[in-house]
Amino acid sequence: MAERITNGYTFTCLLTNDKELRRLNGEFLGHDYATDVLSFPAASGTGIGEMAISVERAAAQALAFGHSVVEEIRLLMLHGALHLTGHDHEIDRGEMKRTEQKWRAEFALPQTLIARAARSALVSGDRP
């Protein structure tokens, strides 16, 4: 899966816990909270970067959305890999969302992170 998404470029993925994601989020982005996935594009070298996934967060999200932890980790890896290839859903006018939907359908994955965030925002009245 990852090889096709990244056109054969490699990346490293750390599977860890909320405590480590909170530490990384604080150290690199200045945010004092845990998150599900963080991506760190490579400055140079042969790989495209690194990502870290909280298995604790993945397990909770899998339970909440009714699918397996493995499926959730695959979704998080897809999301992180797209960020490593230069996508940014905060500024790309839906390009990452469309790309994520394409790969999700191809790999028979559950609803994407971006779609879940948009649905949650609509329910709460926030802008997606």
Buried (B, 14 or more C-beta within 10 A) or exposed (E): EBEEBBEEBEBEBEBBBBEBBBBBBEEEEEEEEBBBBBBBBBEEEEBBBBBBBBBBBBBBBBEEEEBEBEBBBBBBBBBBBBBBBEBEBEEEEEEBBEBBBEBBEEBEBBBBBBBBBBEEEEEEEEEE
